[in-house]
Amino acid sequence: EGIRPRWCQIYKVGTEYKGDLKEGQYILVSHGRWSRGIEIEDETGTKTIRRVDNNDILMVSDELMNDETFSDKVSG
């Protein structure tokens, strides 16, 4: 909840990209720095994909990171 970076998994790397990112890796993206989602369907089901600018990637991991920013508390 709230304003914070989000972890995402890389679905596809653009053909013009010349860096070290690979499909399947996880990236931490600055809050709100992704495009509107586009629904696609592949052999594993329906996914929402978004475009992220390289400058908005804060961290990279080969494993899904435990996101400690989620809380069991409900505001209201």
N, C-alpha and C positions, 0 to 999 in steps of 0.2 A: 504494500500500500504506500502511496506517496511518491514523491519525486526521488528517483534513484536510478542508477544504471541497471541494465537487465542482461542476463546471460542468454545467448542465442546460439543455435547450431548452424554452421555453414552448410547450406544445401548445394550451392553452386558458386564457383569462382569465375568472374568475367574473363573473357578471352584476352582482354588488353591488360589485365592485372599482372604485374611483374614481381610480386612479393613472395613471401614464404607461407601464406595462408593456404590451407588445403580443405577440400570438402570433408565434412564430418567433424572438424575441429569445433570447439566452442569459443565464442568471443564475448567479452563484456563490453556492452555498447553504452555510451553516454545517454542519459535520460532524454527521451524524445527525439533522438537522432537517427530515426529510421523512417522509411517511406510508408505510405498506406499499404495494407496487406493485399495480396492477390491470392485467391484460392486456386490451388492446383491439385490434381490427382495423379498419384504415381502408384507403383505396385504395392506400396505399404499403406495407402489410404490417402485421405484428403489432408493437405497441409496449407498453412498460410505462409507465404514467403514475403520478405520485405528487403528493400535495398538499403545498404549501410555504406556510408562513406568511410574510406580507410582512416581518415583523420579522427573519426569518432570512436575508434576501437581502443579500449583502455587496457585490456589484457587478452591473452590467448591461452587456451588449455586444450590438451588432447582428451581430457576427461571432463564429464559434466561436474561442475563445481556445486557444492552445497551452498545454497543461497540463504545466509543467516538473516537477511533483512525481512523475511516473512515473519509474521507474528500470529499467535493464536488468539490475540485480543481483537475484539470487534468494537470499532468506534461507533457511537451513535447517540 
